[in-house]
Amino acid sequence: MFRVGDTISVGSNTGTVMEIGIRTTKINDGSGIVIALRNSAISNVTNRTKLDSFANVDVNVTVGEDLPYIENMLKRELPVITERQPMILDGPFYRGPVNLTETTMTLRVVAPCSEKNRAALERNLKREMRILFTRHDISPYQLQFEHEDEAKPDKAKEAEDARELQEADSFVESQDETLSKLKGESNEE
């Protein structure tokens, strides 16, 4: 069973229930598309609102990168991401390589979250992974341009990195708030 506001999956369609009518149920797929489902055709409904979900992020790295180095870096850094991302219920967890080609390996990180926060958390985790892999000079995310004076001591560089990240976080949050105001919704997606 489901009601208005629940996130459901029916067949290949997933979205938030907007309206339940006599003949149809309307769901919003999260990208602004409204899907009308005939009530007589609705079966095998999964109500995702009542279940925890997982935000999945796949990161492609060059096969030549040192996998133990990356895994040790993730061991140190994933707890920091937990502190920065309050939507994470537990973790995030490194699941290992999920794909391997001649040139790249795909590493997966997952984090349990509520279904209503899944899309937003996936975006946030992608950003976190990009920042993390860039800071650790992991291919293909190495820094392409140096924007800071290389003569700075390590402590000064760390403070500058923290300030830069805080400024970037503020910008991203302001963009999310602005978009939410335009859409007339809360920061759930």
C-alpha positions in Angstrom: 0.0 0.0 0.0 1.0 3.6 -0.6 -0.2 7.1 -0.1 0.5 10.6 -1.4 4.1 11.5 -0.6 5.5 8.0 -0.6 8.3 7.0 -3.0 7.2 3.9 -4.9 8.5 1.6 -7.7 6.0 0.1 -10.2 7.7 -1.9 -12.9 10.4 0.3 -14.3 8.9 3.5 -13.0 10.0 5.0 -9.7 8.8 8.3 -8.2 7.0 10.1 -5.5 3.2 9.7 -5.4 1.6 13.1 -6.2 -2.0 12.1 -6.6 -4.2 9.0 -6.3 -7.3 9.3 -8.4 -10.2 7.0 -9.3 -8.5 5.8 -12.5 -4.9 6.9 -12.3 -2.1 7.5 -9.9 0.4 10.2 -10.7 4.1 10.0 -9.7 7.0 12.4 -10.1 10.2 10.7 -11.1 12.4 13.3 -9.4 13.5 15.0 -12.6 10.2 16.8 -13.0 8.5 14.2 -15.2 5.0 13.2 -14.1 4.0 9.7 -14.9 0.4 8.7 -14.9 -0.1 5.0 -14.0 -3.5 3.3 -14.6 -4.7 2.0 -11.2 -5.9 -1.2 -12.9 -2.4 -1.9 -14.2 -0.6 -1.3 -10.9 0.8 -4.4 -9.3 4.0 -5.5 -7.5 4.5 -2.1 -5.9 7.6 -1.5 -3.8 7.1 1.3 -1.3 10.6 2.7 -0.9 9.5 5.3 1.7 9.4 2.6 4.4 12.8 1.1 3.5 16.3 2.4 3.9 18.0 2.8 0.6 21.6 3.0 -0.6 23.4 5.8 -2.3 25.8 4.2 -4.8 28.8 5.9 -6.3 31.1 4.4 -8.9 34.5 5.9 -9.4 36.6 5.1 -12.4 40.4 5.1 -11.9 43.2 4.2 -14.2 44.3 0.6 -14.0 47.9 1.6 -13.3 46.9 3.2 -10.0 48.1 1.4 -6.8 44.9 -0.2 -5.5 46.2 -0.8 -1.9 47.2 2.9 -1.8 43.6 3.9 -2.8 42.0 1.5 -0.3 44.2 2.7 2.5 43.3 6.3 1.6 39.6 5.4 1.6 40.0 3.8 5.0 41.3 7.1 6.4 39.0 9.4 4.5 35.6 7.8 4.4 34.9 8.6 8.2 35.5 12.3 7.3 32.9 12.1 4.6 30.5 10.7 7.2 31.0 13.8 9.4 30.4 16.1 6.4 27.3 14.3 5.0 24.5 14.1 7.7 22.2 12.2 5.3 24.4 9.1 5.7 22.8 6.6 8.1 25.9 4.4 8.4 29.2 4.1 6.5 30.0 5.0 3.8 31.4 1.6 2.8 34.0 0.7 0.2 32.7 -2.3 -1.8 35.8 -2.8 -4.0 36.3 -3.0 -7.8 33.0 -3.7 -9.6 34.4 -3.5 -13.1 37.8 -3.9 -14.7 38.8 -3.1 -18.3 42.2 -2.8 -20.0 42.4 0.9 -19.0 40.1 1.5 -16.0 38.8 -0.1 -12.8 35.6 1.0 -11.3 35.5 1.2 -7.5 32.2 1.4 -5.6 31.3 3.3 -2.5 27.8 2.9 -0.9 26.1 4.6 2.0 22.8 3.7 3.6 20.3 6.5 3.6 16.6 7.2 3.5 15.1 6.8 0.1 14.0 10.5 0.0 17.7 11.5 0.4 19.2 9.0 -2.0 19.5 11.2 -5.1 20.9 14.2 -3.2 23.3 12.0 -1.3 24.6 10.3 -4.5 25.3 13.8 -5.9 27.1 14.8 -2.7 29.1 11.6 -2.6 30.2 12.0 -6.2 31.4 15.5 -5.3 33.2 14.1 -2.2 34.9 11.4 -4.2 36.1 13.9 -6.9 37.6 16.2 -4.2 39.2 13.3 -2.4 40.7 11.7 -5.4 42.0 15.0 -6.7 43.6 15.9 -3.3 45.4 12.5 -3.3 46.5 12.9 -7.0 44.8 9.7 -8.1 44.4 9.3 -11.9 42.4 10.4 -13.8 41.6 13.0 -11.1 45.1 14.5 -10.7 45.3 18.2 -10.4 45.7 19.6 -13.8 46.6 23.1 -12.7 48.4 24.3 -9.6 46.5 27.2 -8.1 48.6 27.7 -5.0 52.1 28.6 -4.0 54.1 25.3 -3.7 56.5 27.0 -1.2 53.7 27.0 1.5 54.5 24.7 4.5 52.2 21.6 4.8 50.2 23.1 7.7 49.5 26.2 5.7 48.5 24.1 2.7 46.1 22.1 4.9 44.5 25.2 6.3 44.2 26.7 2.8 42.6 23.4 1.5 40.2 23.4 4.4 39.2 27.1 3.8 38.8 26.4 0.0 36.6 23.4 0.7 34.5 25.3 3.2 33.9 28.1 0.6 33.0 25.4 -2.0 30.6 23.8 0.4 28.9 27.1 1.1 28.5 27.7 -2.7 27.0 24.2 -3.2 24.6 24.6 -0.3 23.5 28.1 -1.6 22.8 26.6 -5.0 20.7 23.7 -3.4 18.8 26.3 -1.3 18.1 28.5 -4.3 16.9 25.5 -6.4 14.7 24.3 -3.6 13.1 27.7 -3.3 12.5 27.8 -7.1 10.9 24.4 -7.0 9.0 25.1 -3.8 10.3 22.1 -2.0 12.7 21.1 0.8 16.3 19.7 0.4 15.2 16.1 0.0 16.4 15.5 -3.5 
